[in-house]
């Protein structure tokens, strides 16, 4: 009977550790950095302005931010992840005063 309890606990532990979570997405996204070295895990600087929200992935947010730099709409960008309900989204922030140039 004791072996059944041990086997059940072992199985539950294995299932729990293998389950995907929002944290797994955040860790995966941490490896994806922009040219400026910003990470989606770190919060945006306090005075930066959010110009777009709701990106479904860190790389898509960073691609849009990088495109804005290349087009001269802003000088730098930062993507920040956030939880909304059971979903995880990424918001794009730019330095103060540059959100008006978003075009």
N, C-alpha and C positions, 0 to 999 in steps of 0.2 A: 504494500500500500504506500509505503514511503517513496518508492521509486516513481509511482504515479504522480505524486505531488511534486517531486523534483523535476520530472519530465514536463509537467504542466507549467511550472514556473520558468523553466528554461525556454520553452516554446513561446510563452508570452513575452519574455525579455527579448527574444530574437525578433518577434513581430514588431514590438515597440521600437526597437532600435533601427529597423529597416523602413519604417513608415516615413514617407516624405512629409516635410513640414515647411512652413514659411521660412523657418531658420535655414533649412537646406537651400532654399532659393537665395537667401541673403548671402550665404557663404559662397555659393556658386557665382553670384554676381560680384562678389568682392574681387574676384580674379580679373574681371573685366574692367579695366581702367581706361580713362581717356588719355589723350596725349599730355594733358596737364597733370595727370596723376590723381584726379579726383576719384573717390570711391562712392558707390551708391550706399554703402553702409554708414558713412559719416553724415552727420547733419550739415545742412547748408549753413554758411555764415549767417549770423543773426540779422544783418542788415540787407542781405540779398533779397531780390524780388522773384516770386514765382511767376513764370511766364506761360507755363503749360503744365497740365497735370494729366494723370491717367495713363501713362505709358504702361504697357503690359510687361515690359522687361527692361532691365538695366541697359543692355546694349542698344535697344531702340531709342531710349532716352538720350544716351550718349551720342548716338549717330545724329540725332536732331540737334543736339547742342553743338557738336563739331561742325555741322553744316552751317549753323548760325554764325560761328566764328569765321568760317571760310567766306561767308557772304557779307561779313562786316556788320551783322546785326547786333552782336555783342562781342566783348573782348575775351570773355571767359565764361564758363558755365559749371554747374554742379548738379548732378542728379541725386535725388534723395528718395529712398524707399519709405513706404508707409503702409500700414495695415488698415484695410477698410472692410469690416465684417470678417469674412473668411478669405478675402482676396488680398493680394499684395500688389501695390501700384508704385510707380516712380514719377516724381515731379521734377521739372526742370527749373532751376534757379539761375539768375544772372546777377552781375554786380549792380549796386544801386545806381539808378538813373538810366540804365541801359534797356529797361523793359519797353520803353516808348519806341525804341528802334526795331522792335521785333518784326515789323513789316508784314 
